[in-house]
Amino acid sequence: MDLNAFRRKETGNSGEEAVAIYLKREGFRIIGRNIARKTGEIDVLAQKGNTLHFVEVKTLSCDEFPEEGSGEDRYDPADNLHPYKIRKVARTAEWYVAEKDWEGEWQVDGALVWIRRRDGEVRVEYLPQIL
């Protein structure tokens, strides 16, 4: 068994859970998580009002949270929100909307999550309408 792959999956699941909690606090209703279709997977599907939000989550475990405006050259989970991945999420969202005959609005959002290793504290940055 590849323990690094297991840790990545565990870290990713923790990040998705943190985003679901964050969204609930912000008034969203969680519709589902890890919704897989032929075209890809939706990490978190949430609804607020008459809009579905297809949220792609990128998580990173870190020793310390990056300081805003510090100019530090640290790895950023946003680096993995590249156009190919965003288009894949959008195609999966289109498939889902068609399958469910959804007639409301929908959008693709992103969420970046940092999990501090020493205490498990989490920082979430929500990125609405990344496409």
C-alpha positions as CSV (number, residue, x, y, z in Angstrom):
1,M,0.0,0.0,0.0
2,D,1.3,3.5,-0.9
3,L,1.0,5.4,2.3
4,N,1.6,8.7,0.6
5,A,-1.5,8.1,-1.6
6,F,-3.5,7.3,1.5
7,R,-2.4,10.5,3.2
8,R,-3.2,12.6,0.1
9,K,-6.7,11.0,0.0
10,E,-7.2,11.5,3.8
11,T,-6.0,15.1,3.5
12,G,-8.3,15.7,0.5
13,N,-11.3,14.3,2.4
14,S,-10.5,16.5,5.4
15,G,-10.4,19.5,3.1
16,E,-13.7,18.7,1.5
17,E,-15.3,18.3,5.0
18,A,-13.9,21.7,6.0
19,V,-15.4,23.3,2.9
20,A,-18.8,21.7,3.6
21,I,-18.8,23.1,7.1
22,Y,-17.7,26.5,5.9
23,L,-20.4,26.6,3.2
24,K,-23.1,25.5,5.8
25,R,-22.0,28.4,8.0
26,E,-22.4,30.7,5.0
27,G,-26.0,29.7,4.4
28,F,-25.5,27.0,1.8
29,R,-27.2,23.6,1.8
30,I,-24.9,20.7,1.0
31,I,-26.5,18.5,-1.8
32,G,-23.7,16.0,-2.1
33,R,-20.0,15.2,-2.1
34,N,-17.8,13.3,-4.4
35,I,-20.4,13.0,-7.1
36,A,-18.8,11.0,-9.9
37,R,-19.8,10.8,-13.5
38,K,-18.0,9.7,-16.7
39,T,-16.7,13.3,-17.2
40,G,-15.2,13.6,-13.7
41,E,-16.0,14.3,-10.1
42,I,-17.6,17.1,-8.1
43,D,-16.0,17.5,-4.7
44,V,-18.8,19.4,-3.1
45,L,-22.2,20.3,-4.5
46,A,-24.1,23.0,-2.6
47,Q,-27.1,25.2,-3.1
48,K,-27.8,28.7,-2.0
49,G,-31.1,30.2,-3.2
50,N,-31.8,29.1,-6.7
51,T,-28.2,28.5,-7.6
52,L,-26.2,25.2,-7.6
53,H,-22.5,25.6,-6.7
54,F,-20.2,22.9,-8.0
55,V,-17.1,23.3,-5.8
56,E,-13.7,22.0,-6.7
57,V,-11.6,21.7,-3.5
58,K,-7.8,21.8,-3.3
59,T,-6.2,21.0,0.0
60,L,-2.6,21.3,1.3
61,S,-1.2,20.3,4.7
62,C,1.3,22.9,5.9
63,D,3.6,23.6,8.9
64,E,2.3,27.2,9.1
65,F,-0.4,29.2,7.3
66,P,1.1,31.5,4.6
67,E,1.1,35.1,5.7
68,E,-1.0,37.3,3.5
69,G,1.0,39.9,1.7
70,S,4.3,38.4,2.9
71,G,5.5,37.6,-0.7
72,E,6.7,34.2,0.5
73,D,7.2,31.8,-2.3
74,R,5.3,28.9,-0.9
75,Y,3.2,26.2,-2.6
76,D,-0.4,27.3,-3.0
77,P,-3.2,24.8,-3.5
78,A,-4.5,27.2,-6.2
79,D,-1.7,26.0,-8.4
80,N,-3.7,22.8,-8.9
81,L,-6.8,24.8,-10.1
82,H,-5.6,24.8,-13.6
83,P,-7.9,25.5,-16.6
84,Y,-8.1,21.8,-17.7
85,K,-9.3,20.7,-14.2
86,I,-11.9,23.6,-14.1
87,R,-13.2,22.7,-17.6
88,K,-13.5,19.1,-16.4
89,V,-15.6,20.2,-13.4
90,A,-17.7,22.4,-15.7
91,R,-18.4,19.4,-18.0
92,T,-19.4,17.3,-15.1
93,A,-21.7,20.0,-13.8
94,E,-23.3,20.3,-17.2
95,W,-24.0,16.6,-17.2
96,Y,-25.4,16.7,-13.7
97,V,-27.7,19.7,-14.5
98,A,-29.0,18.0,-17.6
99,E,-29.6,14.7,-15.7
100,K,-31.5,16.4,-12.9
101,D,-33.4,18.8,-15.3
102,W,-32.2,21.7,-13.2
103,E,-33.8,24.9,-14.3
104,G,-32.1,27.3,-11.9
105,E,-28.7,29.0,-12.1
106,W,-25.4,27.1,-11.5
107,Q,-21.8,28.0,-11.3
108,V,-18.3,26.4,-10.8
109,D,-16.6,27.6,-7.6
110,G,-13.3,26.7,-6.0
111,A,-12.1,26.3,-2.4
112,L,-8.6,26.3,-1.2
113,V,-7.9,24.7,2.1
114,W,-4.7,24.7,4.3
115,I,-4.5,22.2,7.2
116,R,-1.9,23.0,9.8
117,R,-0.1,19.8,10.7
118,R,0.7,20.5,14.3
119,D,-2.8,21.1,15.5
120,G,-5.2,20.4,12.6
121,E,-6.4,24.0,12.4
122,V,-7.9,24.7,9.0
123,R,-8.0,27.8,6.8
124,V,-10.6,27.9,3.9
125,E,-10.6,30.4,1.1
126,Y,-13.7,30.3,-1.0
127,L,-13.4,31.3,-4.7
128,P,-16.8,32.0,-6.3
129,Q,-17.3,31.6,-10.1
130,I,-13.8,30.4,-11.1
131,L,-15.2,29.8,-14.6
